[in-house]
Structures are given as structure tokens and as C-alpha cells.
């Protein structure tokens, strides 16, 4: 049986003393493999139109976020560990530091909840402090793309 899923992503970040937040919901593909899962969706509109984002939970404590498209990105978010990740921008490729002090995952047959709290740094300077809540659930009816 193929189920339809939706993903809701709530993102908050602080940068230079200012807070910003965003939230969106769209159709996604959800594949569960025991305590691991992958959530994938296609971005619509703007310069990221057609990009595919995949969020992969590995062993409950590590989350990999990749974007394939105009600006390829790969972030590895692991509790209490700093990773250096590649982040493509209109100005070129950047090497960004990612440190997380919270990675909480609840993987279920019919959906998932992923909570992340992490910082981004560049050239040893803090760029932003971020929190993200990713919720995946079965769709009730019509599902729209992002």
C-alpha cells in the first residue's frame, strides 16, 4: 500500500541579534528502515525551483540534509560533534562548520518527528544559531508540492 505523506518544517534562526523564522508544508516521500528514515521533497518557486531536498536520519543521532539542484548543499548534523560541510551559494562554494547540541528523532511507521538545534560558523565566526522541527505524517487528502 502506498501512502501519501506531508512534511512540515519549522525553522528558526538567530543571526546578528535578530531572529527569523519560516514554516512550510508540502508533499514528500517518506521511507522508514527500522530506526532510520529518509524524507525527500522537491522545492518549487524561486531560484531553488526543482531542487530536491533529502533529510536522512542515521542511527537516531545523525541527520544528513542534502539539496541537489541549483545550489547543492550537504549538511551533517550530529549531537555534540562539529562537522565541516559544503554549502553552495550564488557566490560560490563555502565550507561551513555545523555543531549540534540537540538531535532528537522519533521514527514511526506512519511518520516521524526530528528536532535539531545547531550552530553554523564560517572562518571561526558564528553565523547563526538554528532550531528546526521536521514533522512527517500521512496526508489526510490532497497533497500539494512545496
VENPE-V225171 format. One record per pair of residues at least 4 apart in sequence whose C-alpha atoms are under 6 Angstrom apart, sorted by sequence separation. I is the first residue (numbers start at 1). GAP is how many residues later the second one is. D is the distance in whole Angstrom. If there is no record, write none. Layout:
I:GAP:D
I:GAP:D
This chain:
14:4:5
33:4:6
45:4:5
58:4:5
68:4:5
88:4:6
108:4:6
121:4:5
14:5:4
32:5:4
44:5:4
57:5:6
67:5:5
88:5:4
107:5:5
121:5:4
13:6:6
31:6:5
43:6:5
57:6:5
67:6:5
87:6:6
106:6:5
121:6:5
13:7:5
31:7:5
43:7:6
56:7:6
66:7:5
87:7:5
106:7:5
120:7:5
12:8:6
30:8:6
42:8:6
43:8:5
56:8:5
66:8:4
86:8:6
105:8:6
120:8:5
12:9:4
30:9:5
42:9:6
55:9:6
65:9:6
86:9:5
105:9:5
119:9:6
11:10:6
29:10:6
42:10:4
55:10:5
65:10:5
75:10:5
85:10:6
104:10:6
119:10:4
11:11:5
29:11:5
41:11:6
54:11:6
64:11:6
85:11:5
104:11:5
119:11:6
10:12:6
28:12:5
41:12:5
54:12:5
64:12:5
74:12:6
84:12:6
103:12:6
118:12:5
10:13:4
28:13:5
40:13:6
53:13:6
63:13:6
73:13:6
84:13:5
103:13:5
117:13:6
9:14:6
40:14:4
53:14:4
63:14:5
73:14:5
83:14:6
102:14:5
117:14:4
9:15:6
39:15:6
52:15:6
62:15:6
73:15:6
83:15:5
102:15:5
116:15:6
8:16:6
39:16:5
52:16:5
62:16:4
72:16:5
82:16:5
116:16:5
8:17:4
38:17:6
51:17:5
61:17:6
71:17:5
82:17:4
100:17:6
115:17:6
7:18:6
38:18:4
51:18:4
71:18:6
81:18:6
100:18:4
115:18:5
7:19:6
37:19:6
99:19:5
114:19:6
6:20:5
37:20:5
80:20:6
99:20:5
114:20:5
6:21:4
36:21:5
79:21:5
80:21:5
98:21:6
113:21:6
5:22:6
6:22:5
36:22:5
78:22:6
79:22:5
98:22:5
113:22:5
5:23:6
36:23:6
79:23:5
97:23:6
112:23:6
79:24:6
97:24:5
112:24:5
96:25:6
111:25:5
96:26:5
111:26:4
61:42:6
60:45:6
35:72:6
44:102:5
43:103:5
15:113:5
14:114:5
14:115:5
13:116:5
27:116:5
13:117:4
27:117:5
12:118:6
26:118:6
27:118:5
12:119:5
26:119:5
11:120:6
26:120:5
11:121:5
10:122:6
10:123:5
9:124:6
9:125:5
8:126:6
8:127:5
7:128:6
7:129:4
6:130:6
6:131:6
5:132:6
5:133:4
6:133:6
4:134:6
5:134:5
4:135:5
